[in-house]
Amino acid sequence: MRKAMALNARQVGEMVAAAQHHRAFLMEAMWTRFLPLMQQIIGLIETGKIGQLKYIQANFGFLAPFQPAGRLYDLRLGGGSLLDIGIYPLFLCLQLLGEPDSIHAAGYLAPTGADETCHAILGYRDGRSAVISSTLTCQTSLTAEIAGTEGLIRIPSPWYKNDRLLLCRPGEKEEAIQLEPMVNGFEYQIREVTRCLETGLIESPFMSHAFSLAMSRTMDAIRDRIGVKYPGE
């Protein structure tokens, strides 16, 4: 299942407009957002456990043999590492830092024109930054770090679906925080969709239309810098 809501911001905008016009529920299926892991991370940051948030790095990579007609490499199917798995590191950064003020990106394209590797540096006017990586050419560590002026949060592999994290503060013993065990992780997203439908919402406040639009705009900008274009663009 491809994780991006659509190929680009234009398509996401059309979906959002249709949902709002018809008062129909629409939410991007970014299941990582609803895990207890994310709630814990947000809570640690908001309570000042790592001081002022300054830097994030996250990666997602696995080996996917080149298949020109496969969904990972065919542009007609929205192929490319960014849309398939790079969206996870990007989500983490946008969730905690917001939409970036500057983007520098580099990647390597497969013969089909899809990105088999994508790296991006996200910059913010206040000095915060983030580095994200995605690749279909090798297995990466699948880890993430969230650093502040007074500490660091480490998420072990696989960071995007974990029930454990590490809090590291200068001069203190590393603290392992164990969260409630998951069934498969999708149950939290299902509960949120059910809640929204039962209360008549057309979007989730935790994965809003505005957030999906921001994420799609950022992916468009990254793709523009590495030269990935989908049919019709």
Buried (B, 14 or more C-beta within 10 A) or exposed (E): EBBBBBBBBBBBBEBBEEBEEEEEBBBBBBBBBBBBBBBBBEEBBEEEBBBEBBBBBBBBBBEBEBEEEBBBBBBEBBBBBBBBBBBBBBBBBBBBBEBBEEBEBEBBBBEBBBBBBBBBBBBBEEEBBBBBBBBBBEEBBBBBBBBBEEBBBBBBBEBBBBBBBBBBBEEEEEEEBEBEEBEEBBEBBEEBBEEBEEEEBBBBEBBBBEBBBBBBBBBBBBBEBBEBEBEEE
